[in-house]
């Protein structure tokens, strides 16, 4: 298993216009683990490459899977490429709203 390969697969999958980002799966277990680092969203095995993505809303989901498979196909060699869509994002994550300044209390003179 090569960390370089996992990184290249992740880069190509993220470059697909239908992909919002990679996902580590529902339990955070989809990753290639290397000494001191990991590549989340990509698991490279002897016989397969597993890629988990969060898709952008719009294109049919089978097309998203096909686009990712085609993007990494030449890197896979004889390995099967499995693409799982963990979620669909309809828009960019919302930014936290800015805090409103506190109102000043009026002083009453007696």
N, C-alpha and C positions, 0 to 999 in steps of 0.2 A: 504494500500500500504506500502510495506516495503523497505527502503533504502538498507537493507542488501540483500534482494532478487535481487534488480536491480544491485547491485555490483557483486553478484555471477553470474548473467546472463551475465553481461559485461565481466567478467573474462573468463568464459567458451567460449563465442563467440570469444573473441580475441585469445584464445588458439587453435582455429581451424586453421590448416595449410593453408587453402584456404582463410583465412581472413587476409588482410593487417592491417586494423584498423577499429574501429567503426566510424560511421558518424552521425552527428546531423541532417542530412537531408538537402535538398536544402535551407531551410529557417532557419536552426538552431533551430528547434522547437522540435526535437525528443530527449527527455531527461526525466529522473525522477528527479523532483525538490524536494530537501529536505532543511530543515533549514540550511543555510550556505554552502550548496554544491549542486552539481547535478551530475547525472550519464549520460553523453552524449551518445547518440546512442541507449539508451534503455528506452522505455516507458512502465511502468508496470501499467496496468489498472485492474479493477475488473474482466473483462471477457477475456482479452487478454494481451499478451506481444508483443510489437513491437520492432524489432531490425533492425537497419540500419547499413549496413557494406560497406566497400570498399574491393572488392575482389582482390585477386592476379590473374594475367593473367595466363591462362592455363586451369584449369578444367572447364567443362561446368557449366554455372551459375546455372542451377537447382540443380546440385550436391552441390554447395556451400550452397544454401538455405537448402537443406536436411541435410547437415553436421551440420549447425548451429542449426537447429531445434532438431536434435538428441542430440547435446551436452547439450542443456538446457531443454530437454523434462521432465526429472524427477523433475526439479525445478518448472515447469509451473503448476503442479497440473491439475485442470480442465480448465485452461486458454488455449485459442488458441494461437499459436506462429506464428506470421507473420514476415517473413524476407524480407527486401527490400535491393536490391543491388543498391547503389547510384552511384557507379563508379567502374571501374576496373583499377588497377594500373599495368603497364607493368614492372616497375622497381622501385627501391627505389627512393625517392625524391632526386633530384640532389643537391649536396652541392654547396654553393656559390663559385664561382671561387676565388682563391687567387688574391689579387691585385698585379699587377706587380710593381716592384720598379721604381720610377721615374728616367728618364735618367738625368745624370748630363750634364749640358751645358758646352761646352768647351769654355775656355777663349782664346781669340786671343790676342797676344801681338803685339803692334805696334812698 
